[in-house]
Amino acid sequence: MNEQKQPAVAGPVEPTVMPAVGDYVLATKWSDGDPGDPWALGFYAGLDTRLPGSPRHMVHDSQGNNIRPNGYRYVRPIRKDVGAWLLNVAAKQLEASPPGTVNLWTMLTPAAFDVDSEQA
């Protein structure tokens, strides 16, 4: 029997370790990572359990302002160089893509989330 293996992808699966406050993260509202929906790159500010529904991850910009008051459901540390590329090179094209055609979580390689190897 021929079995096809699914390729390994970096998804919004909950990391085994929660990001620490101050970690640089990619955050999305939904698990599908559609760039047409709310998403952000910023600094992890913690988990807010006061909002209705599931707890939400708070993300701040470089000035310490909350990017989205309702927070995000999915968050994962990401390398700063990858974040800079997403914002400065790819964001306009990604956000203009038809709904459901791009997933921010799966379009990036696992190396994008390997913050341990990132140069200081």
Summary of the structure (lengths in Angstrom):
residues: 120
radius of gyration: 14.7
end to end distance: 48.1
largest distance: 56.6
contacts: 293
relative contact order: 0.24
helix: 23%
strand: 22%
